[in-house]
Amino acid sequence: MFPALIIPLLPSEQQPGSAEEQLLHGVCRVLQAQGLGRSCLPRGEMLPASSSGPSGSPAQLLPGQRGPCGSQPLCPRLEPLGNTLGLSAAFGCVRRWGECDGTEILNCFFLQIPQISYASTAPELSDDRRYDFFSRVVPPDSFQAQAMVDIVKALGWNYVSTLASEGNYGEKGVESFMQISREAGGLCIAQSLKIPQERKDRSIDFDRIIRQLLETPNARAIVIFAHDEDIRQILAAAKRADQVGHFLWVGSDTWGSKVSPLLQQEDVAEGAITILPKRATIEGFDTYFTSRTLENNRRNVWFAEYWEENFNCKLTITGSKKEDTDRKCTGQERIGKDSHYEQEGKVQFVIDAVYAMAHALHHMNRDLCADSAGLCPEMEHAGGKRLLKYIRSVNFNGSAGTPVMFNKNGDAPGRYDIFQFHSSNTSTPGYRLVGQWTDDLQLNIEEMQWGGGVRAVPPSVCSQPCRPGERKKMVKGMPCCWHCELCDGYQYQADEVTCLLCSYNERPNENRTGCRSIPIIKLEWHSPWAVIPVFLAMLGIVATIFVVATFIRYNDTPIVRASGRELSYVLLTGIFLCYIITFLMIAKPDVAVCSFRRIFLGLGMCISYAALLTKTNRIYRIFEQGKKSVTAPRLISPTSQLAIASSLISVQLLGVFIWFAVDPPNIIVDYDEQKTMNPEQARGVLKCDITDLQIICSLGYSILLMVTCTVYAIKTRGVPENFNEAKPIGFTMYTTCIVWLAFIPIFFGTAQSAEKLYIQTTTLTISMNLSASVALGMLYMPKVYIIIFHPELNVQKRKRSFKAVVTAATMSSRLSHKPSDRPNGEAKTELCENVDPNMCCWCTSLTTVWITKLKLVSPPQTPKCKNFMPKRKPPKLRCCNVPCGKPSLGNSHPRVPSCSHPPVLHLIAAFRLRRIFSPPTKEQPDFILGRK
């Protein structure tokens, strides 16, 4: 004999008697499958102690006693049965999560009796080191907790509270949920509350729990592991607190798809999500169970107690436990007609447990008793370990059509249906299947509906998600709570909690989730900053070309020759280059443009001021030398002047070539120049690799020439105005210095400005344009005006020699000047322009001063002048017309007589005249003044 024991210990939520009937119905189905269906229908008798089916698989069905958990140890009662009957297996259920003393099951395991449970879901029963002979056809609550964590995360909730009934079921369920949520991450528990079992005023305790839950209003989702009555009470408290629609309930399988806890408070439970192990309604069981009466079901010793509880009446039999009513049971009541009936959700698992044991015994019998019918000796002495091996290896489709199998810990696969309760928009409140969970979650969020018929999932988060471009600043100790901080400046959002700087050539995109390249700009031709300099430069270039053309056209005229043609062309070249640099500074930078910028940046000014410095230096040296001796200074010829100017210019070119060698031209994009506080305004500036200091150094030599030229202009400011344009040069240099004094603070004062590119380029080009324009306007425009509009003044009149300059320089320091009869009191300077025949002429040679009577016509007239007459014609006679008078020796020079007009004498010696008079005749004897 190889017996298998049925132990129908009731789960706390099942009515007494119903579980036993489910188990007996499952056994009947097995026996009917074996052709022993008659054994299931005894009238008033227990099932037979033993029976054999066609396959020879035996089954001994002994219902155990039901009593208070732990009141009488179960396994000690079974031990003698095991010893006397050869008990090898048991199946049934224990109360949830150790509500019965766990040592009861453990003692059974000491007997090595395999057990199959249809309702025990305690997670600790998965420990195969302690409960190695325990198996179950229902998934452990750890799978349920995992499914609930997946549901919460799928709905986007990361901040929830938990609520548990006091006891192992509720507390262990919440503990498992919290542990899995910690391992999964991204889920925080706002509060974890417990519903006490012993309480004086039930409503006050539940009202207090609701108030506590409202202390964290953002945690709207409530994960609840509670019994039916606790669920009903907490919903009623939420309704009393006027929190209909605030809480989002996530219930465990004790809530499942039950309607009873929600009666009269369906609106509070609207949208509640519940979970239930996957099940199916078992056909035939409802007919079987509703047909049970006290008369035809005497085999079930607990059926009488079920009858009293279901019909709320009291039987007259001895030992009735119904004490809260005086209503007598008639025995004629009918299940489902005189009371509410709903098939228990675990009927499927009870039947699957029986079938699992039957399959294990059948396979064991097939392997051990292949050559004999019925129970063989090998099977009788196989033992619990061998049977456990067959139990763990079963795999068949259960009563609901789902596979029944066990893992290495004896657990069945986790399969859950997910429901959502709806009370609005439906005629009858009820549950709707919205998903399922096996090893992963399948949830139809689109089909879910919340309070008020809203389709959008309501939030249950500690902090609202940060907007793009904001990072999370976590709250200490609360990984699901944060403050949102904007990634500012040139930062972008690298991840949820980090802002990083973009690279130097990038800026954040519009929503600061990444970086994009900073736009590259340059000074455009159409920019207002470029239009004005270009306009001035074009006018200057046209004017310069016009002046050069005019000078070339009238190259041999007295005014052009008197201006020093060689240095004039050099100066005009420099002025032209000063205008040209404007276009190079605005052109798009490349290596060629950058090279020309370096060359011509200071070259135009250098050429201009080198020519002017050479002119002013020549004038200064001539007059200074004239004060000391009659010897002419060196290097005052045109060729010498060109050589001096070229040597000055070569210094600038040498510096540029050294610059090329040390730092070759290159183009760069400067991202710091216009990197403003607002990244949207940031720009990269395409420019030549030239620093502000290098620009100043390139212009420094030209500025030095300009300052030196200005000093010479100041020193020569007192010379006669017709000597090499000394005064116009002076005015030019004064104006140029003012221009560049204004340029320097503007150039360096805007070095940190975002508009540096535009301001500095415009300032530099305008300064060079103004410098060139001043020189062009003051030095050459008057000459061009005379050449074009007054050609009668462009005639050859006088020629100067160094002897005359020496004399002028000497006398200018000794002779007193008296004003002439001109209205403005100026000394007479226009000599020998209107020659009067009655005037005497002072004639000078290199060493002798002659006096002769001007003779312009023939025949000779009698001289009116009775002064000294020259006795012979001096070589290279140089004369000037003066009024006749009695000469006297002057104090300035022993050979130069003084007339009655000293200012005239001063200017006679100062100007060198061509010989435009007729030579003296014989009637006009000459003599050497001062010679004896």
WOFEN-V878726 format. One line per field, one symbol per residue. phi: phi as a letter, one per 30 degrees, with the letter a starting at -180 (. if undefined). A space follows every 10 residues. Layout:
phi=???
//
This chain:
phi=.bdbccbddd ddccddjddd dddddddddd dddcicdddd bdcibddddb abcddiddac cbdddcaedi dbeddedded ddddcidcab blbcddhidd dddddddddd dhcdbcccbd cddddddddc bdccbaccdd dddddddddd dedddicbbb ccbbddkddd dddddddddd ddddiibccd bbcbcddcbd cddddddddd dddddcdddd dbdbcbdedd dddddddddd dhcdjddcdb cddddhcdce dcdibdddde idcbbaedbb dddjdddddd ddbddcbddc dcdddddddd chbbddddid cdccbcdcdc icdbdiccad bbdddceedd dddddddddd dddddddcbd cbcidcdddd cdiddddedd ddcdaadddc icdcabddci cdddbbcccb dbccibdbea cbdclabccb cbbcddddbc eiidcddddb bdbdeddejc cdcdddibdc caccbddcic cbddadcbcb ddddcbbddd chcabbdddc bbdddddedc dddddddddd dddddddddd dddcdcdedd dddieddddd dddddddddd dedddcdddb dddddddddc ecdedddddd dddddddddd dddddddcad ddddhcdedd dddddddddd dddddddded ddbedacbcc cddbdddced cdbccdaddb dddddddddd dddddddddd dddddcdcde ddchhddedd dddddddded dddddddddc dcddceeddd dddddddddd ddddddddcb ddddddedcb dddcbdbbbc bddddddddd ddcbddccdd ddddidddbd ciccdcdccd bdcbcdbbcc bbdebcbcdd cddddcddcd dbdddhdbba dbddaddbdd ddadccdcdd beddeddddd cccddccddd cddcdcacdj cc
//
